[in-house]
Amino acid sequence: MAKRRNADVESDEADKKRVTKEGFRKALSIFRFVRPYRVQYIIGFVFLILSAGTTMSFGLLIGQITSVIQGKSAYTLNQVTLFFVGVLVAQAIFSFFRIYFFSQVSERAMADVRRATYSKIITLPIPFFEQRRVGELTSRISADVSQLQDVLTLTVAELFRQVATLVIGTAIIFYVSWKLTLFMLGTFPVIIIAAIFFGKFIRKLSKRAQDYLAEANVVVEETLQSVNIVKAFTNERLEIHRYGSALQRVVSTALHAAKYRGVFVSFIIFALFGGIIGVVWYGGSLVLHNEMPFSDLLTFIVYTTFIGGSVAGMGDLYAQLQKTVGSSERILEILGEASEVNADDELPLFVPVQGNIQFDDIKFSYPARPDIPVLKGVSLDVAAGRKIALVGQSGAGKSTLVQLLMRYYNLSGGRISIDGRDLNTFNITELRKNIAVVPQEVILFGGTIMENIQYGRLGASEADVREAARKANALNFIESFPDGFKTIVGERGVKLSGGQRQRIAIARAILKDPAILVLDEATSSLDAESEQLVQSALDELMQNRTTIIIAHRLATIRKVDRIYVLREGQIAESGTHDELALLEDGVYANLVRLQFEPIS
Ligand SMILES: Nc1ncnc2c1ncn2[C@@H]1O[C@H](COP(=O)(O)OP(=O)(O)OP(=O)(O)O)[C@@H](O)[C@H]1O
């Protein structure tokens, strides 16, 4: 038993190592987003080297000034000071260009990462969205990309500068006094061992804090998105509390990490300054014994502080890089998912279908709940131009059938075909262009009414949009707004009524003009006048189209060619309204009775 556990622990360890290595490899591959801007990157780097070089020369200049003061230099104080000022000006100019070019690279590259991530997310299949929360996905695009931003340019540049400072600084002090350098380097191993030991530990803690922060943000996202539900249930306090405790977890984890970071940083500072005191002591005795001029000692001390600073900074940079590995892993994970459509591909040639639909022994379970069969062998045919209705109790599988027609999910069994062609042989864009959906709950995007109708066919002319709106019985109310088609709707605009929104959705569908139409009937009923306007708009829309109606109110489907009654994932009955209504003890007959019988 103990042996087994040991083996487990070992394989865990191996996993960790592999993941970190893999992580670094992946993090590096995110650099492909920097590649298009490599010219600016290289220019930025040149300025970085120049500005690092000028900073490095300060130590030498301080040594020079000391020699001048001691009267041991060939130059005058003014000459050296003037040179000093010149170096300072150069340093300022170099720094400006360094920041300017690096920002160009980082801003542009990050916009590219965001664009790539967004176009990947939006083209992913529906099941992907069922496994993630919206908050989590938005934080990929905002927080994780921001984390990358600094690292791709500044941190890498900074790391380079620190390493350069370390190498050049050490070379200079070695040149100034090798004895003192060896003495100084003696203090290094302690710092390095501490950095490795603590660094690992602190990283783990910071990552946990970051995860908790993402969780807290999910609370904000979700509640703000559905703020009216929160208010309707007067659950503001509950949500404040939920957010508060999520934040509390962030704070306590971050503080826990801060404690160790504090210990780490103060230890490093202590060790560094301890080293400097040692150097001053040893260097002072070398000066006293005339083995080294005083100006060299000053130069030496200045470079030692540079080197110390870069070593201390490197720990932080390393932690920063570690965080980035996590972020880039998460982004690359999304970028690596398989899209259902490729946003960069050319749109396939649109081939209109006639609209013969065939569902053949469809079996289906949702990927999120694979053990629960939702459809258990459903077969139905709709000839082109015919209208059918799906009825059945809530949860019977009506919407599921339509989602499968849209190919939002893969079938577990059976076959769907359009005009005799298997659905899977269609390009997904081509398929969906042939289907219009008028959904139960119409969501309008922020923008004008014109844009919202054009969503049905991008680039449609204003005249076409007008005509579609007229056919959808929407022209009157649109023109009653002072701004007409330019009226802004959506979150920040005019709120439209349910019936008005439905007519906009109908206009969208008319503009799209597909052979197949799916009507997901609104469950909430409209007032009589609105109902009549919507109904006549729908009649117009349904003309000459294969139509599948997901019916909730049976009154609206009397005229359809065939009604299918779904029960527990199977077709229980099918026929016209008149046939089904007469079936004694039939499911449909019972539903009709329930809906139309006056409540006594
Ligand atoms: N995305 C999903 N993941 C997992 N299960 C789902 C999903 N969507 C629906 N279901 C389940 O599948 C079953 C059929 O749902 P469906 O939405 O097709 O029913 P419906 O007949 O359209 O109901 P309603 O009339 O209420 O819209 C239900 O039991 C539902 O819980």
The ligand as an ORCA input file, in Angstrom:
! r2SCAN-3c Opt
* xyz 0 1
  N     -27.544     22.220    -23.129
  C     -28.076     21.204    -22.483
  N     -27.304     20.378    -21.768
  C     -27.831     19.326    -21.109
  N     -29.127     19.017    -21.121
  C     -29.968     19.797    -21.803
  C     -29.483     20.939    -22.527
  N     -30.528     21.542    -23.130
  C     -31.620     20.812    -22.807
  N     -31.294     19.770    -22.017
  C     -32.205     18.733    -21.506
  O     -32.760     18.060    -22.611
  C     -34.134     17.812    -22.418
  C     -34.949     18.329    -23.592
  O     -34.826     19.745    -23.625
  P     -35.496     20.653    -24.748
  O     -35.017     22.024    -24.519
  O     -35.262     20.046    -26.073
  O     -37.028     20.525    -24.364
  P     -38.257     21.289    -24.977
  O     -39.205     20.230    -25.345
  O     -37.821     22.210    -26.035
  O     -38.778     22.076    -23.702
  P     -39.424     23.541    -23.594
  O     -40.789     23.421    -24.146
  O     -39.441     23.774    -22.128
  O     -38.529     24.480    -24.338
  C     -34.502     18.428    -21.081
  O     -34.556     17.396    -20.138
  C     -33.364     19.359    -20.774
  O     -33.128     19.370    -19.395
*
